[in-house]
Amino acid sequence: MSVNELIKEWPFIEEEKRKGMLQAWSRVPNNYDYRVAQKADFEHSFMMSDYGELAGAFGLVTLIVKKAATGTNRMSLIIFVERPRNRSDIYWIYRDMDLSKYQMSRASGDIFVDEIHEDESKSVCEIRWDKKERTWACRGL
């Protein structure tokens, strides 16, 4: 599934907000090189996309895969953050990495990302606005 298809098919996104997300995605260079991640891309089954509150904002979070890339560093985690006047901004939380051992989950209005290590331990971060860096990022808890 393409990112465009995901945006068009995701339930509960208002049509005008959907257009804003599609417009933001259209500005990503070579956006057609990506597809939405599938369960087969990961070692553990978990959510790969979600729409709703994002640490006080609102938007869509999704894991994507660079289609033509080979090797392990072909996955990215992006968020579409809704803005006034039905616009969206895209933030690349992780880009061109091996995310096959990562798990994404939601708790209330927050998105958490767990990295599963070889010894089965976890590192957990929360997607949120980083005031110091002035960008959205996944920061450890």
Order of alpha helices (4+ residues) and beta strands (2+ residues): alpha-alpha-beta-beta-beta-beta-beta-beta-beta-beta-beta
